[in-house]
Amino acid sequence: MEVVVAQSDVTEIDVDVLVVNLFEGVTKPDGATGAVDSALGGVISELISDGEITGSASELTLIHTPNSAYANFKPARVLVAGLGSSDSFDTDGIRRVSASVIRKLRSSGVKHAATIVHGAGIGGLETTSAAQATVEGALLGAYRFLKYRTTDKKRKADVGKLTIVEVDSSKVADISSGIERGVAYSHAEILARDLVNEPANKLAPADLAATAEKVAKENDLDYTVLEEADVAKLGMGAYIGVSQGGPRPLKFIHMSYEGDAGDPQNNLWLIGKGITFDSGGISIKPGAGMGKMKGDMGGGASVIAAIQAISQLKPKLNVHVVCAATDNMPGGSAQRPGDVVTAMNGMTIEIDNTDAEGRLTLADAIGYAKSRGAERIVDVATLTGAARIALGDGVSPVFGNDDELVNSVLDTSTTVGESMWRLPLDSVTKRQNASKIADLKNTGGRGGGSTTAAHFIADFAGDTPWVHIDVAATSMLDSTRGWMPAGATGVPTRSLIELAMNLGG
């Protein structure tokens, strides 16, 4: 979908549908909605009076406005979108209504629509932020993964063009800025969704590496892939142990964006879990639901996608992305429960359960980052089913060893609407990872599973400021929720982009 801004009176823009809005409880529309109401002879006011339009959240009312009836009104139709209460309206509300609107427009066969910016000036919402949220809601809300569907011949095509119309010339630059950011953030999250939605037989570690290479070439990023012999020389025994049960070669991906060449220490390392299929290994998972384990590279997808947008928006920050990609399979050469492996930093790990594999790959990825001067590390992983037990599928648990960095991550998640909540790293659960024969075990048992996993990773982060985001429950949904579709959500791609923009602002 193409998104542009146009300075114009809303009554004069020639489109299939013009989208305006209304807050709940408003009896006399004003602003752009009022201008449309006036041009239509008070039709919107009449529908409000009749109770057909209430302004309730996500209420959508389509009004046909043929030129023969309204000679001085160019839009062929008007869609009035309810925004709900103005007291609680925020950028999440903008994204939700914009997503509902774009799906309604698609179902009506609309090719070119125009919309005003939803919510600008309400509750302190700035024009740029409101425009960005409007764009994100539209692009992310329109998302569908139909690559392998061949029978939906009658499905409606997506809206081809969305014009944000604004009569006030002084606001056009802010809207343009919001569009630029909204498009970059959304296209990145869509890339992450596409990668997670891909079947595992179509997305091997080599395919994930090829996508990263494509992103790097298109955005002038440094890029390298280490093969098994390379990581073996570096001592990545934890990572190699995970990979040895399957036939598809591992790929250790490193991408970098140089936004502050004069200060190499001004850096952020984004590390994503990249298990392209997780069978559980020898500790094999139950068959029910195993198909979703194609998405166990959701963390890797999010960091690869995030650096795409970061390179386009150019914060003054050096950003590195690492994804240790591999399958976790139960082949004859697979590692076994009871094995001991040695990580890149020299720590030994007892393999208590081969299904706790993601933290092993993250351990060596973090070791690699630290060996190359990482000053701040954020890792993202579909790590534990315990995350869903703790917080459900709407909130990602966050852990960290540095309050400032943790709070920065939480603030950005609030801004972009990807909910997160900090959980503690307490001394009691840490003891659950103790091993009698190695430095630590790779599991701490069922109790506090997300926390013990985070403790494991924390041992490799050491004193380096570090945050861990567990997206096991939020990376994929069973049904559509606002701008997040059924299937892959792309979480937390936009949070990572926002974090980089804030740190490099």
C-alpha positions in Angstrom: 0.0 0.0 0.0 1.3 3.4 -1.0 0.9 6.1 1.7 1.1 9.8 0.9 0.1 13.2 2.3 -2.0 15.8 0.5 -2.8 19.3 1.5 -6.4 19.7 0.6 -9.8 20.5 1.8 -11.4 17.1 2.7 -14.4 17.9 0.5 -12.3 18.3 -2.6 -10.2 15.1 -2.6 -11.2 12.7 -5.3 -11.0 9.2 -3.8 -13.2 6.1 -3.5 -13.7 6.7 0.3 -12.9 9.5 2.7 -12.4 8.4 6.3 -13.3 10.8 9.1 -13.9 10.2 12.8 -16.0 10.9 15.8 -15.5 10.6 19.5 -18.1 8.9 21.7 -20.7 11.4 23.1 -20.2 14.1 20.5 -23.5 15.4 19.2 -22.2 18.1 16.8 -19.1 17.1 14.8 -16.4 19.7 14.2 -13.1 19.9 12.4 -12.8 17.8 9.3 -15.8 15.7 10.2 -17.8 18.9 10.7 -16.7 20.2 7.3 -17.9 16.9 5.7 -21.2 17.1 7.6 -21.8 20.6 6.4 -21.0 19.7 2.8 -23.4 16.8 3.1 -26.2 18.9 4.4 -26.0 17.6 8.0 -26.3 13.9 7.2 -23.7 12.9 9.9 -25.5 15.0 12.5 -28.8 13.4 11.6 -27.3 9.9 11.9 -26.0 10.9 15.3 -29.3 12.2 16.4 -31.0 9.0 15.2 -28.5 6.9 17.2 -27.0 5.2 14.2 -23.7 6.8 14.8 -22.5 6.9 18.4 -18.7 7.3 18.1 -18.1 4.1 20.0 -14.7 2.4 19.5 -14.3 0.8 16.1 -17.8 1.6 15.0 -17.8 2.1 11.2 -20.5 3.8 9.3 -20.3 4.0 5.5 -22.2 6.8 3.8 -22.6 6.9 0.0 -22.2 10.3 -1.5 -22.8 10.2 -5.2 -21.8 13.4 -7.0 -25.3 13.7 -8.5 -26.6 14.2 -4.9 -23.7 16.3 -3.6 -22.3 18.3 -6.5 -19.5 20.0 -4.6 -18.3 16.9 -2.7 -15.8 14.8 -4.5 -15.3 11.6 -2.4 -17.6 8.8 -3.6 -18.2 7.6 -0.1 -17.5 8.6 3.5 -16.6 6.3 6.3 -17.2 7.6 9.8 -15.0 5.8 12.3 -15.8 5.8 16.0 -12.9 6.5 18.3 -14.5 5.8 21.6 -13.9 8.0 24.7 -11.6 10.9 24.2 -10.5 10.6 27.9 -8.7 7.2 27.3 -7.7 7.6 23.6 -4.0 7.1 22.8 -1.8 5.9 19.9 -2.9 2.3 20.5 -6.5 3.5 19.9 -5.3 5.1 16.7 -3.7 1.9 15.5 -6.8 -0.2 16.4 -9.3 2.1 14.6 -7.0 2.5 11.6 -6.7 -1.3 11.3 -10.4 -1.8 11.5 -10.9 0.9 8.9 -8.4 -0.6 6.4 -10.0 -4.0 6.6 -13.5 -2.5 6.1 -12.2 -0.6 3.0 -10.7 -3.8 1.6 -13.9 -5.7 2.1 -15.7 -2.9 0.2 -13.3 -3.2 -2.8 -11.7 0.3 -2.2 -8.6 1.0 -4.3 -7.8 4.6 -3.2 -8.9 6.0 0.2 -8.1 9.2 2.1 -8.1 9.7 5.8 -7.6 12.4 8.3 -5.0 11.8 11.0 -6.9 10.2 13.9 -6.5 11.7 17.3 -4.0 14.5 16.7 -4.2 17.1 19.5 -6.2 14.9 21.8 -4.8 14.2 25.2 -1.4 15.7 24.1 -1.0 13.5 21.1 1.4 15.1 18.7 0.6 15.3 15.0 3.7 13.3 14.0 3.0 10.5 16.5 -0.7 10.4 15.5 0.2 10.2 11.8 2.7 7.4 12.5 0.2 5.4 14.5 -2.5 5.9 11.7 0.0 4.5 9.1 1.0 1.6 11.3 -2.6 0.7 12.0 -3.4 0.7 8.3 -0.3 -1.2 7.1 -0.1 -3.7 9.9 -3.9 -4.1 10.1 -4.1 -5.0 6.4 -1.5 -7.7 6.7 -2.3 -11.2 5.3 0.0 -14.2 4.7 -1.5 -15.7 1.6 1.7 -16.9 -0.1 0.6 -20.5 -0.2 -3.1 -20.1 -0.8 -4.2 -21.0 -4.3 -8.0 -21.3 -4.0 -9.0 -17.8 -2.7 -9.8 -16.5 -6.2 -12.6 -14.2 -5.0 -10.7 -12.6 -2.2 -10.7 -8.8 -2.3 -7.5 -7.1 -3.2 -5.8 -4.8 -0.7 -6.3 -1.0 -0.8 -3.6 0.3 -3.2 -3.2 3.8 -1.9 -3.9 5.7 1.3 -3.8 9.5 1.2 -3.6 11.4 4.5 -5.3 14.6 3.9 -4.7 17.8 5.9 -5.9 21.3 5.1 -3.4 23.1 7.4 -0.1 23.5 5.5 1.8 24.0 8.8 1.1 20.3 9.7 2.1 18.7 6.4 5.8 18.4 7.4 4.9 16.7 10.7 2.6 14.3 8.9 5.2 13.5 6.3 7.7 12.7 9.1 5.0 10.4 10.8 4.4 8.7 7.5 8.1 8.0 6.9 8.5 6.5 10.4 5.2 4.6 10.2 6.1 3.0 6.8 9.6 2.1 8.0 8.4 0.6 11.3 5.5 -1.3 9.6 7.5 -2.7 6.7 10.1 -4.0 9.2 7.4 -5.7 11.3 5.8 -7.1 8.2 9.1 -8.6 7.2 9.4 -10.2 10.7 5.8 -11.6 10.3 6.6 -13.0 6.9 9.7 -14.8 8.2 7.8 -16.3 11.2 4.9 -17.4 9.1 7.1 -19.3 6.6 6.9 -23.1 6.9 10.0 -24.7 8.3 10.6 -26.6 5.0 10.7 -23.2 3.2 12.9 -21.4 5.8 16.2 -23.2 6.7 19.0 -21.4 8.5 20.5 -20.7 5.1 17.2 -19.0 4.0 17.2 -16.9 7.1 20.8 -15.9 6.3 19.9 -15.1 2.7 17.1 -12.8 3.9 19.6 -11.0 6.2 22.0 -10.7 3.3 19.3 -9.2 1.1 18.4 -6.7 3.8 22.1 -5.8 4.3 22.7 -5.2 0.5 19.6 -3.1 0.1 20.4 -0.9 3.1 24.2 -0.7 2.8 24.9 -2.7 6.0 27.9 -4.7 6.9 27.1 -8.4 6.8 28.9 -11.7 7.6 27.8 -15.3 8.1 30.0 -17.7 10.1 29.8 -21.4 9.2 30.2 -24.3 11.6 33.9 -24.5 11.2 34.1 -20.8 12.0 32.1 -20.9 15.2 33.9 -24.1 16.3 37.2 -22.1 16.1 35.6 -19.5 18.4 34.6 -22.2 20.9 30.8 -22.0 20.5 30.2 -25.4 21.9 26.7 -24.6 23.3 25.5 -23.4 19.9 27.0 -26.3 18.0 25.5 -28.8 20.4 22.0 -27.6 19.5 22.7 -27.9 15.8 24.3 -31.3 15.6 21.0 -33.3 15.5 19.8 -32.0 12.1 21.2 -32.1 8.6 20.7 -28.5 7.7 23.8 -26.4 8.3 23.8 -23.7 11.0 24.3 -20.1 10.0 25.7 -17.5 12.5 24.5 -14.1 11.2 26.1 -10.8 12.0 24.8 -7.5 10.6 25.9 -4.0 11.5 24.8 -0.4 11.0 27.4 2.3 11.6 25.5 5.4 12.8 28.3 6.9 14.9 31.6 6.0 13.3 33.5 8.4 15.6 32.4 6.5 18.8 32.5 2.8 18.4 31.5 2.3 22.0 28.1 4.0 21.3 26.6 0.7 20.4 23.6 -1.5 20.8 23.6 -5.2 20.1 20.3 -6.9 19.2 20.5 -10.6 19.6 17.7 -12.9 18.3 17.0 -16.6 18.9 17.0 -18.2 15.5 15.7 -21.8 15.8 14.2 -22.3 12.4 12.5 -25.4 13.7 12.4 -26.7 17.3 11.3 -30.3 17.7 12.7 -30.3 21.2 15.6 -32.6 20.1 16.0 -35.8 22.1 13.6 -34.3 24.7 11.0 -34.2 21.9 7.9 -32.0 22.2 4.4 -33.4 22.2 3.0 -33.6 18.6 0.0 -31.3 19.3 1.0 -27.8 18.4 4.5 -28.6 17.2 3.8 -27.0 13.9 4.0 -23.6 15.5 7.7 -24.3 16.3 8.4 -23.1 12.8 8.2 -19.7 14.5 10.9 -20.4 17.1 13.1 -18.0 15.1 10.8 -15.1 15.9 13.5 -13.3 17.9 15.9 -13.6 15.0 13.3 -12.4 12.6 12.6 -9.3 14.8 16.2 -8.2 15.0 16.9 -8.7 11.3 13.8 -6.8 10.5 14.5 -4.0 13.0 17.9 -3.2 11.6 16.3 -2.7 8.2 14.3 0.2 9.6 17.1 1.5 11.7 19.4 1.8 8.7 16.7 3.7 6.9 15.9 6.1 9.8 19.6 6.6 10.6 19.9 7.2 14.4 23.3 8.3 15.7 24.1 4.9 17.1 26.1 1.8 16.1 23.7 -1.1 15.9 24.7 -4.8 15.6 22.4 -7.7 15.0 23.3 -11.3 15.8 21.2 -14.4 15.0 22.7 -17.9 15.7 20.4 -19.8 13.3 19.9 -23.6 13.5 17.4 -26.3 13.8 16.9 -28.4 16.9 16.3 -31.9 15.7 16.5 -35.4 17.3 18.8 -37.1 14.8 21.2 -39.8 15.6 24.0 -37.3 16.2 21.8 -35.0 18.5 23.1 -34.0 21.9 21.6 -35.9 24.8 20.3 -35.1 28.2 23.3 -35.4 30.5 25.8 -34.1 28.0 28.2 -31.3 29.0 29.1 -28.6 26.5 31.5 -25.6 26.8 30.3 -22.2 25.7 32.5 -19.5 24.0 33.3 -17.8 27.3 34.6 -21.1 28.8 31.6 -21.9 31.0 30.5 -25.5 31.1 26.8 -26.4 30.8 25.1 -29.7 31.7 22.3 -30.4 29.2 19.4 -31.3 31.5 16.8 -31.0 28.7 17.5 -30.6 25.0 14.3 -28.6 24.5 16.0 -25.8 26.4 18.0 -25.1 23.4 17.4 -21.4 22.7 19.3 -20.2 25.7 22.3 -22.3 24.6 22.5 -20.4 21.3 22.0 -17.1 23.0 24.8 -17.9 25.4 27.3 -18.1 22.6 25.7 -15.2 20.6 26.2 -13.0 23.7 29.7 -14.3 24.2 30.4 -13.3 20.6 28.9 -9.8 21.1 30.9 -9.2 24.3 34.1 -10.3 22.6 33.5 -7.5 20.0 32.9 -4.7 22.5 29.2 -4.8 23.2 28.2 -2.0 25.5 24.5 -2.7 25.6 22.7 -6.0 24.7 19.1 -6.7 24.2 18.2 -10.3 23.4 14.8 -11.5 22.0 13.6 -15.0 22.1 10.6 -17.2 21.9 12.1 -18.9 24.9 9.7 -20.4 27.5 6.1 -21.7 27.6 6.2 -20.4 31.2 6.0 -16.8 29.8 2.4 -17.6 28.7 1.6 -19.1 32.1 2.9 -16.0 33.9 1.5 -13.1 31.7 -0.8 -14.6 29.0 -0.4 -13.8 25.4 -0.7 -10.1 25.5 2.4 -9.1 27.5 6.0 -10.1 27.1 8.1 -10.6 30.2 11.3 -8.6 30.4 14.4 -9.3 32.6 17.6 -7.3 32.9 20.6 -6.4 34.9 20.6 -2.6 34.3 17.6 -0.5 35.4 18.3 2.3 32.9 18.3 -0.1 29.9 15.3 -2.0 31.2 13.3 1.2 31.6 14.3 2.3 28.2 12.9 -0.9 26.7 9.7 -0.7 28.7 9.2 2.9 27.7 9.6 2.1 24.0 7.2 -0.9 24.2 4.6 1.4 25.7 5.1 3.9 22.9 4.6 1.4 20.1 1.9 -0.7 21.7 3.9 -3.9 22.3 3.2 -4.5 26.0 6.0 -5.7 28.3 6.3 -6.2 32.0 9.5 -6.6 34.1 9.9 -9.8 36.2 12.6 -10.2 38.8 15.9 -12.0 38.7 15.8 -13.3 42.3 18.5 -15.3 44.1 16.1 -18.2 45.0 15.3 -19.2 41.4 18.9 -18.6 40.3 19.9 -21.6 42.5 17.6 -23.9 40.4 20.2 -23.8 37.6 22.9 -25.2 39.7 24.6 -28.3 38.4 26.7 -30.9 40.3 29.0 -31.7 37.4 29.2 -28.4 35.4 29.1 -24.7 36.0 25.3 -24.7 35.5 22.4 -26.6 34.0 20.4 -25.4 31.0 17.1 -25.8 32.9 15.9 -25.0 36.4 12.8 -27.1 36.4 9.1 -26.1 36.0 8.9 -23.5 38.7 9.7 -20.0 37.5 10.6 -21.3 34.1 10.9 -17.9 32.5 13.0 -16.6 35.3 15.4 -19.5 35.5 15.9 -19.2 31.7 16.7 -15.5 32.1 19.1 -16.3 34.9 20.9 -18.7 32.6 21.3 -16.0 30.0 22.3 -13.4 32.6 25.3 -15.5 33.6 26.7 -15.0 30.1 25.8 -11.3 29.9 27.8 -10.7 33.1 28.3 -7.0 33.9 27.4 -5.8 30.4 24.0 -3.9 30.5 21.6 -6.4 29.2 17.8 -7.0 28.7 16.1 -10.2 27.8 12.6 -10.1 26.2 10.7 -13.4 26.1 8.2 -13.4 23.3 7.2 -17.0 23.4 3.5 -16.1 24.0 3.3 -12.9 22.0 5.1 -13.8 18.8 2.1 -15.7 17.4 -1.7 -15.3 18.0 -4.6 -17.6 17.3 -6.9 -14.8 16.3 -6.7 -11.2 15.1 -6.3 -8.5 17.8 -6.4 -4.9 16.6 -3.5 -4.4 14.3 -2.0 -7.8 15.2 -3.2 -10.6 12.9 -3.8 -14.3 13.6 -0.4 -15.9 13.1 2.9 -14.0 13.4 2.7 -10.6 15.1 6.2 -9.4 14.4 6.6 -8.4 18.1 8.8 -6.8 19.3 10.3 -5.4 16.0 8.9 -1.9 16.4 10.0 -1.7 20.1 13.6 -2.5 19.0 13.5 0.2 16.3 12.1 2.8 18.8 14.8 1.9 21.3 17.5 2.5 18.8 15.9 5.8 17.7 15.7 6.9 21.3 19.3 5.9 22.2 20.6 7.5 19.0 18.4 10.6 19.0 
